[in-house]
Amino acid sequence: MLEVIKAGGWVMWPIIACSIVAMAIIGERLWALRTSNILPRQLVPQIWALQRKNQLDAVHIRQLRVSSPLGAILAAGLVNYKHGRDVMKESLEQAGRQVVHELGRYLNTLGTIASISPYLGLLGSVLGMIKVFSTFSMASGLSNPAHLAGGISEILIATASGLAVAIPSLMFHRYFQGRVDELAVRMEEEALRLIEMMHGEREE
């Protein structure tokens, strides 16, 4: 493996660094964006049950706020429940925007890696081509095929490495963006459900 890295030239080191960062982000986001972590089941009915029993106090709301991203949104609305439907809805929307922003953490970095990795591979290819053409301009001509083979290897290895990092990074970037959008819609549905229940339009 070390020989392959050396054959690809110095540009392989930033490509490797990009791959490490991309893998760390992908692993972290796969863990963080689990449905069970973002949207605990039956959270809204549990809140409504506490409300009917007059047990929805500041302690329960504080616990709800730190329990999950959805809990943080619903807690913001519950704090302003007594101020009316419109104020409660506005509080939910503001908290929702903050939570969705947090769910998209590191995705810009992952998208940047997906964008620059092919260019790093292209840079390595250009450097390899320079090395190839330099063999023709040398006084020895093609008497040293090792220089020619080394330049060709640098072209192929750098290009392949850049694409190997960029393709999965782009795939996961698009996947996580879609995942965040899906979770945002589902959290919005739960927030509206809470408003309907707490203000008497629907009971469960």
ChimeraX commands (.cxc) that place a marker at each C-alpha (Angstrom):
marker #1 position 0.00,0.00,0.00 radius 0.5
marker #1 position 2.83,2.39,0.86 radius 0.5
marker #1 position 4.39,1.70,-2.53 radius 0.5
marker #1 position 1.14,2.61,-4.25 radius 0.5
marker #1 position 0.96,5.86,-2.29 radius 0.5
marker #1 position 4.53,6.71,-3.20 radius 0.5
marker #1 position 3.83,5.87,-6.85 radius 0.5
marker #1 position 0.88,8.29,-6.86 radius 0.5
marker #1 position 3.05,11.23,-5.87 radius 0.5
marker #1 position 2.73,13.78,-3.10 radius 0.5
marker #1 position -0.86,14.61,-4.07 radius 0.5
marker #1 position -1.87,11.26,-2.58 radius 0.5
marker #1 position -1.42,12.64,0.94 radius 0.5
marker #1 position -4.16,15.30,0.70 radius 0.5
marker #1 position -6.38,12.69,-0.98 radius 0.5
marker #1 position -5.79,10.31,1.92 radius 0.5
marker #1 position -6.53,13.11,4.40 radius 0.5
marker #1 position -9.80,13.81,2.59 radius 0.5
marker #1 position -10.73,10.13,2.73 radius 0.5
marker #1 position -10.12,9.96,6.49 radius 0.5
marker #1 position -12.23,13.06,7.16 radius 0.5
marker #1 position -14.99,11.79,4.84 radius 0.5
marker #1 position -15.11,8.40,6.57 radius 0.5
marker #1 position -15.28,10.07,9.99 radius 0.5
marker #1 position -18.17,12.31,8.89 radius 0.5
marker #1 position -20.05,9.44,7.26 radius 0.5
marker #1 position -19.75,7.27,10.36 radius 0.5
marker #1 position -20.76,10.08,12.69 radius 0.5
marker #1 position -23.78,11.10,10.61 radius 0.5
marker #1 position -24.96,7.51,10.16 radius 0.5
marker #1 position -25.00,7.21,13.94 radius 0.5
marker #1 position -26.45,10.65,14.65 radius 0.5
marker #1 position -29.27,10.52,12.07 radius 0.5
marker #1 position -30.87,7.32,13.30 radius 0.5
marker #1 position -34.65,7.59,13.45 radius 0.5
marker #1 position -34.76,6.30,17.02 radius 0.5
marker #1 position -32.35,9.03,18.05 radius 0.5
marker #1 position -34.16,11.88,16.27 radius 0.5
marker #1 position -37.82,10.83,16.51 radius 0.5
marker #1 position -38.57,8.75,19.61 radius 0.5
marker #1 position -41.73,6.75,19.18 radius 0.5
marker #1 position -44.95,7.89,20.85 radius 0.5
marker #1 position -43.37,11.08,22.18 radius 0.5
marker #1 position -46.37,13.32,21.45 radius 0.5
marker #1 position -48.93,10.93,23.01 radius 0.5
marker #1 position -46.71,10.71,26.10 radius 0.5
marker #1 position -46.69,14.50,26.37 radius 0.5
marker #1 position -50.46,14.60,25.99 radius 0.5
marker #1 position -50.85,11.96,28.70 radius 0.5
marker #1 position -48.75,14.06,31.09 radius 0.5
marker #1 position -50.80,17.14,30.22 radius 0.5
marker #1 position -54.09,15.42,30.97 radius 0.5
marker #1 position -52.71,14.33,34.35 radius 0.5
marker #1 position -51.45,17.88,35.06 radius 0.5
marker #1 position -47.92,16.50,35.37 radius 0.5
marker #1 position -46.35,18.48,32.52 radius 0.5
marker #1 position -44.22,20.73,34.70 radius 0.5
marker #1 position -40.88,22.51,34.16 radius 0.5
marker #1 position -38.91,19.41,35.15 radius 0.5
marker #1 position -40.59,17.22,32.53 radius 0.5
marker #1 position -40.15,19.92,29.87 radius 0.5
marker #1 position -36.45,20.23,30.74 radius 0.5
marker #1 position -36.03,16.46,30.44 radius 0.5
marker #1 position -37.89,16.55,27.15 radius 0.5
marker #1 position -35.59,19.28,25.79 radius 0.5
marker #1 position -32.43,17.21,26.28 radius 0.5
marker #1 position -33.93,13.85,25.32 radius 0.5
marker #1 position -33.84,14.18,21.52 radius 0.5
marker #1 position -33.93,16.72,18.67 radius 0.5
marker #1 position -37.71,16.28,18.39 radius 0.5
marker #1 position -37.97,16.71,22.16 radius 0.5
marker #1 position -36.06,19.99,21.92 radius 0.5
marker #1 position -38.55,21.28,19.36 radius 0.5
marker #1 position -41.61,20.21,21.31 radius 0.5
marker #1 position -40.21,21.61,24.55 radius 0.5
marker #1 position -39.84,25.03,22.92 radius 0.5
marker #1 position -43.51,24.94,21.99 radius 0.5
marker #1 position -44.66,23.73,25.39 radius 0.5
marker #1 position -42.88,26.59,27.14 radius 0.5
marker #1 position -45.08,28.99,25.16 radius 0.5
marker #1 position -48.24,26.86,25.25 radius 0.5
marker #1 position -50.14,29.31,27.46 radius 0.5
marker #1 position -49.42,32.23,25.13 radius 0.5
marker #1 position -51.74,30.86,22.45 radius 0.5
marker #1 position -51.61,28.77,19.32 radius 0.5
marker #1 position -49.77,31.29,17.12 radius 0.5
marker #1 position -46.99,31.96,19.62 radius 0.5
marker #1 position -46.59,28.25,20.26 radius 0.5
marker #1 position -46.39,27.54,16.53 radius 0.5
marker #1 position -43.81,30.27,16.02 radius 0.5
marker #1 position -41.69,28.86,18.84 radius 0.5
marker #1 position -41.87,25.39,17.32 radius 0.5
marker #1 position -40.83,26.71,13.91 radius 0.5
marker #1 position -37.86,28.62,15.31 radius 0.5
marker #1 position -36.66,25.63,17.32 radius 0.5
marker #1 position -37.21,23.41,14.30 radius 0.5
marker #1 position -34.95,25.55,12.12 radius 0.5
marker #1 position -32.19,25.33,14.72 radius 0.5
marker #1 position -32.54,21.56,15.04 radius 0.5
marker #1 position -32.55,21.00,11.27 radius 0.5
marker #1 position -29.42,23.14,10.97 radius 0.5
marker #1 position -27.78,20.95,13.59 radius 0.5
marker #1 position -28.82,17.78,11.74 radius 0.5
marker #1 position -26.97,19.04,8.67 radius 0.5
marker #1 position -23.73,19.48,10.60 radius 0.5
marker #1 position -20.57,18.51,8.69 radius 0.5
marker #1 position -22.48,18.00,5.42 radius 0.5
marker #1 position -20.87,21.07,3.85 radius 0.5
marker #1 position -17.47,19.60,4.65 radius 0.5
marker #1 position -18.46,16.28,3.11 radius 0.5
marker #1 position -19.74,18.05,0.00 radius 0.5
marker #1 position -16.49,19.99,-0.26 radius 0.5
marker #1 position -14.49,16.77,-0.10 radius 0.5
marker #1 position -16.68,15.27,-2.82 radius 0.5
marker #1 position -15.98,18.33,-4.98 radius 0.5
marker #1 position -12.25,18.75,-4.50 radius 0.5
marker #1 position -11.16,15.09,-4.52 radius 0.5
marker #1 position -11.46,14.72,-8.33 radius 0.5
marker #1 position -9.48,17.94,-8.75 radius 0.5
marker #1 position -6.74,16.60,-6.51 radius 0.5
marker #1 position -6.70,13.48,-8.68 radius 0.5
marker #1 position -6.56,15.66,-11.77 radius 0.5
marker #1 position -3.65,17.60,-10.28 radius 0.5
marker #1 position -1.83,14.32,-9.71 radius 0.5
marker #1 position -2.56,13.33,-13.29 radius 0.5
marker #1 position -1.13,16.58,-14.62 radius 0.5
marker #1 position 1.99,16.14,-12.53 radius 0.5
marker #1 position 2.30,12.59,-13.84 radius 0.5
marker #1 position 1.95,13.81,-17.42 radius 0.5
marker #1 position 4.67,16.38,-16.80 radius 0.5
marker #1 position 6.87,13.56,-15.61 radius 0.5
marker #1 position 6.06,11.50,-18.71 radius 0.5
marker #1 position 6.79,14.32,-21.12 radius 0.5
marker #1 position 9.97,15.18,-19.30 radius 0.5
marker #1 position 11.34,11.78,-20.29 radius 0.5
marker #1 position 11.09,12.77,-23.94 radius 0.5
marker #1 position 12.95,16.03,-23.39 radius 0.5
marker #1 position 15.81,14.45,-21.51 radius 0.5
marker #1 position 19.02,13.83,-23.32 radius 0.5
marker #1 position 18.66,10.14,-22.72 radius 0.5
marker #1 position 15.36,10.08,-24.64 radius 0.5
marker #1 position 13.50,6.85,-23.91 radius 0.5
marker #1 position 16.58,4.98,-22.80 radius 0.5
marker #1 position 15.19,4.91,-19.25 radius 0.5
marker #1 position 11.70,3.37,-19.39 radius 0.5
marker #1 position 11.43,3.50,-15.60 radius 0.5
marker #1 position 10.80,7.25,-15.74 radius 0.5
marker #1 position 8.04,6.74,-18.32 radius 0.5
marker #1 position 6.42,3.95,-16.31 radius 0.5
marker #1 position 6.61,6.03,-13.13 radius 0.5
marker #1 position 4.86,8.95,-14.78 radius 0.5
marker #1 position 2.09,6.75,-16.16 radius 0.5
marker #1 position 1.62,5.12,-12.75 radius 0.5
marker #1 position 1.31,8.52,-11.11 radius 0.5
marker #1 position -1.37,9.53,-13.62 radius 0.5
marker #1 position -3.46,6.40,-13.10 radius 0.5
marker #1 position -3.08,6.11,-9.33 radius 0.5
marker #1 position -3.81,9.76,-8.59 radius 0.5
marker #1 position -6.87,9.83,-10.85 radius 0.5
marker #1 position -8.28,6.59,-9.44 radius 0.5
marker #1 position -7.65,7.67,-5.85 radius 0.5
marker #1 position -9.37,11.02,-6.33 radius 0.5
marker #1 position -12.43,9.35,-7.83 radius 0.5
marker #1 position -12.44,6.64,-5.17 radius 0.5
marker #1 position -12.81,9.32,-2.51 radius 0.5
marker #1 position -15.18,11.60,-4.44 radius 0.5
marker #1 position -17.78,9.03,-5.52 radius 0.5
marker #1 position -18.76,7.64,-2.10 radius 0.5
marker #1 position -18.48,11.11,-0.54 radius 0.5
marker #1 position -20.94,12.49,-3.08 radius 0.5
marker #1 position -23.29,9.53,-2.66 radius 0.5
marker #1 position -23.41,9.89,1.13 radius 0.5
marker #1 position -23.68,13.68,0.90 radius 0.5
marker #1 position -26.80,13.35,-1.24 radius 0.5
marker #1 position -28.15,10.60,1.02 radius 0.5
marker #1 position -27.68,12.65,4.19 radius 0.5
marker #1 position -29.27,15.71,2.61 radius 0.5
marker #1 position -32.32,13.66,1.73 radius 0.5
marker #1 position -32.30,12.11,5.18 radius 0.5
marker #1 position -32.27,15.52,6.88 radius 0.5
marker #1 position -35.13,16.71,4.66 radius 0.5
marker #1 position -37.16,13.60,5.50 radius 0.5
marker #1 position -36.57,14.00,9.24 radius 0.5
marker #1 position -37.46,17.69,9.03 radius 0.5
marker #1 position -40.83,16.87,7.45 radius 0.5
marker #1 position -41.59,14.21,10.04 radius 0.5
marker #1 position -40.64,16.51,12.92 radius 0.5
marker #1 position -42.89,19.20,11.46 radius 0.5
marker #1 position -45.75,16.70,11.38 radius 0.5
marker #1 position -45.17,15.83,15.03 radius 0.5
marker #1 position -45.04,19.51,15.99 radius 0.5
marker #1 position -48.35,20.23,14.25 radius 0.5
marker #1 position -49.80,17.18,15.92 radius 0.5
marker #1 position -48.80,18.57,19.30 radius 0.5
marker #1 position -50.41,21.94,18.54 radius 0.5
marker #1 position -53.65,20.25,17.53 radius 0.5
marker #1 position -53.77,18.17,20.68 radius 0.5
marker #1 position -52.74,20.87,23.14 radius 0.5
marker #1 position -55.20,23.42,21.75 radius 0.5
marker #1 position -58.17,21.11,21.65 radius 0.5
marker #1 position -58.58,20.42,17.92 radius 0.5
marker #1 position -57.73,16.77,18.31 radius 0.5
marker #1 position -57.24,14.39,21.18 radius 0.5
marker #1 position -55.61,10.96,21.16 radius 0.5
marker link #1:1,2 radius 0.2
marker link #1:2,3 radius 0.2
marker link #1:3,4 radius 0.2
marker link #1:4,5 radius 0.2
marker link #1:5,6 radius 0.2
marker link #1:6,7 radius 0.2
marker link #1:7,8 radius 0.2
marker link #1:8,9 radius 0.2
marker link #1:9,10 radius 0.2
marker link #1:10,11 radius 0.2
marker link #1:11,12 radius 0.2
marker link #1:12,13 radius 0.2
marker link #1:13,14 radius 0.2
marker link #1:14,15 radius 0.2
marker link #1:15,16 radius 0.2
marker link #1:16,17 radius 0.2
marker link #1:17,18 radius 0.2
marker link #1:18,19 radius 0.2
marker link #1:19,20 radius 0.2
marker link #1:20,21 radius 0.2
marker link #1:21,22 radius 0.2
marker link #1:22,23 radius 0.2
marker link #1:23,24 radius 0.2
marker link #1:24,25 radius 0.2
marker link #1:25,26 radius 0.2
marker link #1:26,27 radius 0.2
marker link #1:27,28 radius 0.2
marker link #1:28,29 radius 0.2
marker link #1:29,30 radius 0.2
marker link #1:30,31 radius 0.2
marker link #1:31,32 radius 0.2
marker link #1:32,33 radius 0.2
marker link #1:33,34 radius 0.2
marker link #1:34,35 radius 0.2
marker link #1:35,36 radius 0.2
marker link #1:36,37 radius 0.2
marker link #1:37,38 radius 0.2
marker link #1:38,39 radius 0.2
marker link #1:39,40 radius 0.2
marker link #1:40,41 radius 0.2
marker link #1:41,42 radius 0.2
marker link #1:42,43 radius 0.2
marker link #1:43,44 radius 0.2
marker link #1:44,45 radius 0.2
marker link #1:45,46 radius 0.2
marker link #1:46,47 radius 0.2
marker link #1:47,48 radius 0.2
marker link #1:48,49 radius 0.2
marker link #1:49,50 radius 0.2
marker link #1:50,51 radius 0.2
marker link #1:51,52 radius 0.2
marker link #1:52,53 radius 0.2
marker link #1:53,54 radius 0.2
marker link #1:54,55 radius 0.2
marker link #1:55,56 radius 0.2
marker link #1:56,57 radius 0.2
marker link #1:57,58 radius 0.2
marker link #1:58,59 radius 0.2
marker link #1:59,60 radius 0.2
marker link #1:60,61 radius 0.2
marker link #1:61,62 radius 0.2
marker link #1:62,63 radius 0.2
marker link #1:63,64 radius 0.2
marker link #1:64,65 radius 0.2
marker link #1:65,66 radius 0.2
marker link #1:66,67 radius 0.2
marker link #1:67,68 radius 0.2
marker link #1:68,69 radius 0.2
marker link #1:69,70 radius 0.2
marker link #1:70,71 radius 0.2
marker link #1:71,72 radius 0.2
marker link #1:72,73 radius 0.2
marker link #1:73,74 radius 0.2
marker link #1:74,75 radius 0.2
marker link #1:75,76 radius 0.2
marker link #1:76,77 radius 0.2
marker link #1:77,78 radius 0.2
marker link #1:78,79 radius 0.2
marker link #1:79,80 radius 0.2
marker link #1:80,81 radius 0.2
marker link #1:81,82 radius 0.2
marker link #1:82,83 radius 0.2
marker link #1:83,84 radius 0.2
marker link #1:84,85 radius 0.2
marker link #1:85,86 radius 0.2
marker link #1:86,87 radius 0.2
marker link #1:87,88 radius 0.2
marker link #1:88,89 radius 0.2
marker link #1:89,90 radius 0.2
marker link #1:90,91 radius 0.2
marker link #1:91,92 radius 0.2
marker link #1:92,93 radius 0.2
marker link #1:93,94 radius 0.2
marker link #1:94,95 radius 0.2
marker link #1:95,96 radius 0.2
marker link #1:96,97 radius 0.2
marker link #1:97,98 radius 0.2
marker link #1:98,99 radius 0.2
marker link #1:99,100 radius 0.2
marker link #1:100,101 radius 0.2
marker link #1:101,102 radius 0.2
marker link #1:102,103 radius 0.2
marker link #1:103,104 radius 0.2
marker link #1:104,105 radius 0.2
marker link #1:105,106 radius 0.2
marker link #1:106,107 radius 0.2
marker link #1:107,108 radius 0.2
marker link #1:108,109 radius 0.2
marker link #1:109,110 radius 0.2
marker link #1:110,111 radius 0.2
marker link #1:111,112 radius 0.2
marker link #1:112,113 radius 0.2
marker link #1:113,114 radius 0.2
marker link #1:114,115 radius 0.2
marker link #1:115,116 radius 0.2
marker link #1:116,117 radius 0.2
marker link #1:117,118 radius 0.2
marker link #1:118,119 radius 0.2
marker link #1:119,120 radius 0.2
marker link #1:120,121 radius 0.2
marker link #1:121,122 radius 0.2
marker link #1:122,123 radius 0.2
marker link #1:123,124 radius 0.2
marker link #1:124,125 radius 0.2
marker link #1:125,126 radius 0.2
marker link #1:126,127 radius 0.2
marker link #1:127,128 radius 0.2
marker link #1:128,129 radius 0.2
marker link #1:129,130 radius 0.2
marker link #1:130,131 radius 0.2
marker link #1:131,132 radius 0.2
marker link #1:132,133 radius 0.2
marker link #1:133,134 radius 0.2
marker link #1:134,135 radius 0.2
marker link #1:135,136 radius 0.2
marker link #1:136,137 radius 0.2
marker link #1:137,138 radius 0.2
marker link #1:138,139 radius 0.2
marker link #1:139,140 radius 0.2
marker link #1:140,141 radius 0.2
marker link #1:141,142 radius 0.2
marker link #1:142,143 radius 0.2
marker link #1:143,144 radius 0.2
marker link #1:144,145 radius 0.2
marker link #1:145,146 radius 0.2
marker link #1:146,147 radius 0.2
marker link #1:147,148 radius 0.2
marker link #1:148,149 radius 0.2
marker link #1:149,150 radius 0.2
marker link #1:150,151 radius 0.2
marker link #1:151,152 radius 0.2
marker link #1:152,153 radius 0.2
marker link #1:153,154 radius 0.2
marker link #1:154,155 radius 0.2
marker link #1:155,156 radius 0.2
marker link #1:156,157 radius 0.2
marker link #1:157,158 radius 0.2
marker link #1:158,159 radius 0.2
marker link #1:159,160 radius 0.2
marker link #1:160,161 radius 0.2
marker link #1:161,162 radius 0.2
marker link #1:162,163 radius 0.2
marker link #1:163,164 radius 0.2
marker link #1:164,165 radius 0.2
marker link #1:165,166 radius 0.2
marker link #1:166,167 radius 0.2
marker link #1:167,168 radius 0.2
marker link #1:168,169 radius 0.2
marker link #1:169,170 radius 0.2
marker link #1:170,171 radius 0.2
marker link #1:171,172 radius 0.2
marker link #1:172,173 radius 0.2
marker link #1:173,174 radius 0.2
marker link #1:174,175 radius 0.2
marker link #1:175,176 radius 0.2
marker link #1:176,177 radius 0.2
marker link #1:177,178 radius 0.2
marker link #1:178,179 radius 0.2
marker link #1:179,180 radius 0.2
marker link #1:180,181 radius 0.2
marker link #1:181,182 radius 0.2
marker link #1:182,183 radius 0.2
marker link #1:183,184 radius 0.2
marker link #1:184,185 radius 0.2
marker link #1:185,186 radius 0.2
marker link #1:186,187 radius 0.2
marker link #1:187,188 radius 0.2
marker link #1:188,189 radius 0.2
marker link #1:189,190 radius 0.2
marker link #1:190,191 radius 0.2
marker link #1:191,192 radius 0.2
marker link #1:192,193 radius 0.2
marker link #1:193,194 radius 0.2
marker link #1:194,195 radius 0.2
marker link #1:195,196 radius 0.2
marker link #1:196,197 radius 0.2
marker link #1:197,198 radius 0.2
marker link #1:198,199 radius 0.2
marker link #1:199,200 radius 0.2
marker link #1:200,201 radius 0.2
marker link #1:201,202 radius 0.2
marker link #1:202,203 radius 0.2
marker link #1:203,204 radius 0.2
view
